[in-house]
Structure formats: C-alpha cells, structure tokens
Amino acid sequence: MEIKILGGCCKNCETLLKTVNEVLEELQIKGNVSKVTDFIEIAKYGVMKTPGLVIDNKVIFSGRVPDKKEIKEIFQGK
C-alpha cells in the first residue's frame, strides 16, 4: 500500500502523518508512507488545501485532519 501525506511543514500535516503511522502500527498494516511537500506535486492530485491523504494514488480527503477513529475506518475498509 502506497500512502502519501500531502502538505508542507504545518502542524496539521505533521499530526496527520503521526496519526496515520500510529493507525498502521495498531492495525498491523504494512504500507509505504511518504510525505509530499512540493506544492506542484500536491496540485497534480487536485488538492488545493492541505493536509491531504492519498492511498494508492487515490485522494481520500484534503483540507482537514480527521480523528484517529475515522483514519482507522479508512484503513479497515482497504
């Protein structure tokens, strides 16, 4: 599973990255997590507000930080 966190060095982007990594560990899901900070690359996904979450090249959401429960539900549905 290829997971990308879209966003610069903002607090919300860091929070999302941390939460995603925690959820993957708790659910024992293996994934390659990377952070995309280049705004040209981010725009290629059609994301205008960060942070964003991309799983296997599909934008799951952008412009907000969901709570841990919602992130768990996203990964459990994969």
Buried (B, 14 or more C-beta within 10 A) or exposed (E): EEBBBBBBEEEBBBEBBEBBBEBBEEEEEEBEEEBBBEBEEBEEBEBEEBBBBBBEEEBBBBEEBBEEEEBBEBBEEE
